Amino acid sequence: MKLVTGILCNDPGWGILFDQIGVEWKAITASDDITPDEFSVVVVNTNPTSLQEKSLLEYVHDGGALVATDGAADAMISSKAKKKYFGSLPPSSFNAVSVNGMMDLYANGYAELESSPTTGAIPSIHKMGKGMLITIPFDVGGLIIDTRAMRKNFYFDMPRLPNEVTSAVSKGLLRRLIADILQYVHLQRAIPFIHKWYFPEARQSLFTFRVDSDHGSREEVADLENLCRTHRIKTMWFIDTKSHEHWLSQFGNFGDQEIGLHCYEHFTYASDENNALNFRKALSLLEAEGVHPKGAAAPYGTWNNSVASIFGQLGIRYSSEFSLDYDDLPFFPSLGTKSSPVLQIPIHPICVGSMKRIGYTVPEMKRYFRQAIDTKLLLREPLAFYHHPTHHHLDIFEEMFEYVRSRHIENFSYAEYADWWKTRGTVDWKFEYHRDENSIVADATNPDPAVYWRIVYPNGEESITNSRGLIPVQSLPRQRQEDPSPVPSDIERSRRFDPRHMLLNVLDAWYKRTQ
């Protein structure tokens, strides 16, 4: 059988998810034969026509697996549903998958009222003939391309929690939810789940470090650059050119440190004209020093279509804005009818400044970052952190660098990571599973030695390999997946109403306008 994920209606949000996870997928057409041997799972993301519904029912009763969203399959299960608002969902809301944080959605969906033993949990699981139908009550594709931003608290075991204005939707958690559901339905069918691995070769993760130079003095910049050079950390410096206009040559002498575009005026505008003037002026100042940035980051992590458009015009290859996404894998953002050519590299949005603002001590900050690193490693996420020269506390990052190395995690520059991710996207793996022989046929178009794939077996073991050809499953080395980190019992307090957020929003708006 082919290990291909089908989708009823091609949409940009699902395309981003499939490409991040790295599954082989295709939009189903009228000429496709929808059988359990042709599609290992089919995503129903729009209401099927009567002819499609008939084919899908035959498919699932013959042993296939359907994953339906936002009430698209209600007629197939004779289920009554009502419109429901989904705010921030705790881990206890989920069934058959592991969710380790608050799932922020802030969107309407359709909740089932009856017909399944798991009704009320996400996903809801329906046995149908030899197969199953999984329902998710909200529009996954729409949420992935959602561009709303809001201030959020980030959980830590302290009374006060650090906060930042980030993507309103927990896109990283949503991506892991879909990956876990796809894995679940494959294993329930007693077939392997296979996807492209998230990191070069078989690495367990990678580490990137970024500096936003905002208002840093010559001495502050030099001290931080010296720390990174001493510890051989490939650092991305996003330069606030107005603050350093009279000594930009200092950045041209950074050697193998990477220099990126940040801004002239430290502000992100809604209009193309203002953003173009801002970024073009910054770029011209850097180029006058012989610096030609490949990457960029908009001020305050604020992404919008205008920013994406200007970055594309300037030939920027990758950018990083946590108002679009955070704690996630890279992707090419959707710009309506097309994708941006500028790769988005999400980071963890909490920095030293976020924690200084609420009174954390240096030991507490160190503990926060170490806990974040440990959690990300368990979740198979990249370790992506950032700092500002004006926030000092270099000892925090000296310890971070040493701890990352002690965990045998390799440091990548942004350019290296972006180049590898783009290469990953060009490698088209195709897989067939031969149940009788318990073997996999793996073939790749445009193979690359650094792009591996991961196989999860029905017993929960896994292999990470780049083998090709006919592969007896028992011949691959296996390992057990590590259990995810336990969910704190008080995690819901991170989404309780916090009146300080309103004050912070007012103060931040004033500061941005008056600096």
Secondary structure, DSSP 8 states (H G I E B T S, - for coil): -B--EEESS--HHHHHHHHHHT--EEE--TT----TTT-SEEEE-S---HHHHHHHHHHHHTT-EEEEETTTTGGGGT--EEEEEEEEE-GGGB-SS---S-EEEEEEEEEE-SSSTTTTSBSEEEEETTEEEEEESB-HHHHHT---EEEEE---SSSS--EEEEESS-HHHHHHHHHHHHHHHHHHTTS-EEEE-SSSTT-S--EEEEEE-TT--HHHHHHHHHHHHHTT--EEEEEEGGGGGGGTHHHHT-TTSEEEEEESSS---SSHHHHHHHHHHHHHHHHHTT---SEE--GGG---HHHHHHHHHTT--EE--TTT--SS--B--B-SSSB-SSEE-------HHHHHTTT--HHHHHHHHHHHHHHHHHTT--EEEEE-GGG--HHHHHHHHHHHHHTT--B--HHHHHHHHHHHHH-EEEEEEETTTTEEEEEEES--TT--EEEE-TTSEEEEE---EEEEGGGS--EE--------TTGGGGGS--THHHHHHHHHHHHHHH-
